[in-house]
């Protein structure tokens, strides 16, 4: 009942339109034995996601993103019960019609940390980032061998080469000014990155938006959204940490890396910021502390420094 979605135009026509999506979701729920369950679509996220009743979540992936559905289900199954923070339990997953994939999972409890952050007292913020550091340490300690068949890249060095080759154009497309664009090649050339690091299972989007928290005591109650997972250098995950968790606060980043058990050089993380698959430097510069010195080196210290 859901039409094929393989192009950007089809995505724009189908995915936001509940008059098209809901009949298909209701049909899929009926096939999963959930006929008549209440359906409430979440407003956040790039994929269509629905609360099914009180205890389950249904996440759908159109054909254009079908591989992400396979990744989500496999990685969730792999990490289940192995992290110090709860993750969704996969109840069912598979193919629907016209190339769509789905994952039916348990619903985590708690409030979104991004929405709650402004209400979290400073001392509780420090403990929360410690919990995030501990969760990342556990994630990165897991062997990725069982999910290598669905995760990339096959070769980290080749991935870095591809990202480096397109780094300037990626930021130009986002509207970065020429004065910043011209710094990128030299900065990347100055920062040595491992071409064959110890392989780690990466979340790749470690941000407040993907954690849940219990406001009664301010403890983490969930980590979700593993669809963009990769295998690679663990430092890559700390791009999201610095940009979207500690947000340029050196004391919080220091607390988090202490709990994680390792710290990273600011220039290394800035290089990975430029090479990240979803890098958007103008956006980060609008949202994060901006140093007086207009250089990538200064940004590195402002966003990823711990002193």
N, C-alpha and C positions, 0 to 999 in steps of 0.2 A: 504493500500500500504506500510505501515511501518511494518517490521517484528517484531515478539515478541522479547522482551529484558527482560530476567528474571535473567540472570547470568552475572558475570563480563566479561566472555569471549564474550558473545553476545553483551554486552555494548561496549567493545573495538572494535568489528567488525562492529557495526552498527552506533553508535552515532557520531563518528568522520568522517564518510564516507559520503561526500555530494552526491556522486553518488547514495547512498541508501536513504539518508534523503530527498534530495530536491524533488524527485517525490512525496513522501508522503506529504511533506509540501505543495506543489502546489495543490495536490488533496484536502487536508484539507481546504486550502484557498478557493478553488472553492466551496466547500460545505458551506463555511461561506459567500458566496457571494462576495468574493474578488478575483475572477479569473482575472489574468492578472496584479495584483498588483506587484510592484517590491519587491523582497525578497533579503535581505542582512543579512547574518548570523553574529551575534556578536562573537568576538573572546574570550570574557571573559565568566566566569560562568561554573558551573558544568553541567547544563542542556542545551540542544540545544535551542537557542533563536534567533528569526529573527525579523528584522525591516520589517514591511509590509507597503509599501508606506512610506509616510512621518510622519504619525500620529499614527501608531499602532505598537504594538509589540506582537508577537506570541511566547509563551513559551511552550515547549513540555516536557512531562514527560513519559519515557518508563515505562512498567509494573513494573519493579523493583523499581521505584520511584513514582508510580502512586498516592500514598497517599499524596505526597508532592504537587501534582497538586491540589488536593482537598483543602489542607491546604492553599495554595497560594490564590486561588479564594475566599475562605470563609473569610480569615483574611483581604484581601484587601477590600472586601465589608464591613467588620465590621469597619475598620478604616477610610473609605472614608469620607473626609471632616471633620474629627475630630481631626486632628493633625495640628500644625502650619506650617508644611512643606508638599508640595504636595506629594501624593502617586498615583500610577497608578489606573485608573478607569477600572473596569472589564467590557468588552464589550460582552464577551461570554466565556463560559467554559463548559467542559464536556468530554465525552469519545470519542476516535477515534477508530481505529482498533487494535486488538491484545493487548489489555490492556493499550494502550497509553491514557494519559490524556492531555488536552491542556487548556491554559488560553490565551485568546485574550484580550489585555488591551491597554489603551491609552499610548502614548509615552511621557515620561517626557522630558522637555527641560533642557539643560545645559551640562556642562562638568563634567566628572567623577572627584570627589574631590581627589582621590588618584593620578590621573594623573596630576592634576593641583596644588597640594599642594606646590611643590617647587617654584611656581611663586606667591604664596599668601603672601603679606606683613604681617609682624608680628602682627600689630594691627588688621588686618582683620582676621588672624587666631584666635585671641582671641574672636572676635565676632562670627566667625563660630562655634567654640566649644560651645559658649554660646547658639547658636541656636540649636545645637545638644542636649545640656542638656535640653532645654525647650521642644524639640520634644520628648525626652525620658520621661520626666515628664508627658506629655500629654498621651503618649502611656501607661505608667504604671498606669495611673489614670482610664483608661477605664475598665469597668467590662468585664471579660473574659467569662461570663456565656453563651453568645450566640454562642461561638465557642468551648465550652467544649467537644462537641461530636466529634470533629475532632482533638483536641489538647491533648497532654499528657504533663507530666506523670500524671497518676491518683493519685499517692501518691508521694509527694516530698521526704519524708523520705526514701521510698523504692528506689527511683531513686538515692539518695545520696549513699545508701548502695551498690547498684549495681556498681556505678561509683567508689566508694572507693575500692571495691573488685578487680576491674580491673585496677586501676590507675597505679600500678607499671608495669604491663605487657604492658599497652598501651604505656608508655614511652620507655620501653625496645624495643618494636617493632620499635620505631622511632630512635633507636640508642643511647639513653641516657646512659651515662657511669654509672658504678656501684657506684661510689662515690656520684652521685646525686640520683640514684635509692634508695639507702639505707636510704636516708633522708625522703623519701615520707611518709611512714607509720607514723613515729613519728610526722612529721609536721601536717599531717591531724588530728591525734589524739589530737593535742594541740589546734586546732581551732574549737570552738563550732559553728555549723551552725544550723539554725532553721529547724526543721523537718516538721513543719506545718506553713510556713510563710503566711502573707497576700498574697493571690494569685494575681499575676500580669501577664498581657499579655506581653510576652517577644519576642523580635526580634531574639535574641541569636547570631547574627552576626553583631553587631554594629561596622562598620569599614568604613574607608574613601571610600573604593571601592563601598559602597552601598548608597552613597550620590552623588547628582549632585549639581553643583554650577554655578552661572552666573558670569563669570569673569569681567563683567562690574558692579563693585560695590561689588563683592564677597559676594553674598547672596545665601543661600541654595535654590535650586529649586526642589529638589526631594529626596525621600527616597524610596528604592525598595528592592526586594528580601525578601519576608516574608515566603518563603517555609519552613525554619527550625523553625518557631515560636513554642513556648511552653508556658505553664502556670507554674509559679513558683516564686521563690524569685527574687525580682527586682535586687539584687546585682549581680546575674548571668549575666545580660546584661552588667555589668561594666567590665567584663573580656575583651570583645571586645573593650570597650572604652579605657582602659588603654594600651592594646597591639597594637591596630590598629588605634586609633584616636589620642590620646595624646602621645602615643609611648614613655613613660618614661619621659615626660616633666612635672615636678610637677606644674609649673605655669599654664599650659594649663589645667591639670586635676583639679586643684583648681578652675579655672574659670568655667569649665564645671559643676562641682558638685555644685558650688554656684548657677548657673542658674537652675540646676536640683532641688535644694532645700534640698539636703541631701548628706552627704559624707559617705564613707565606710572605714573601717579599712583595711590597706594594707594586713595584714595576711588573712583576710576574703576573699579578692579578689584573693589572691594567692592560697588559698585552692580551690576556685571555678575554678581557672585556671587549676589546676591539675585534677579536677573532670569534666571539660567541655567535652561534647560529642566529640568535635573535637580537644582536647588538643594535642599539639605538642611542647613540651618544647624545644627540641634541635633547632627547627626552630626559636622560639622566642629568644633564647639565641644568635643566630647568628645575628638577626636583631635589637635587642634592647640593650640599655646600659647594660654593664656587670660589676657589682661591683667587687672590688678586693677580697672581702670575698666570698668564694665559698659555699654559703648556701642559702637555700630556703627563709630564713628570710631576707637575704640581697637582694635577687631578689625582694621580696615583696615590700621592701622600695624603691628600684630603679625604679620599674615599676608602682607602685600604690601609692607612697607617694605624698603628696601635699606640702611638705616643703623642 
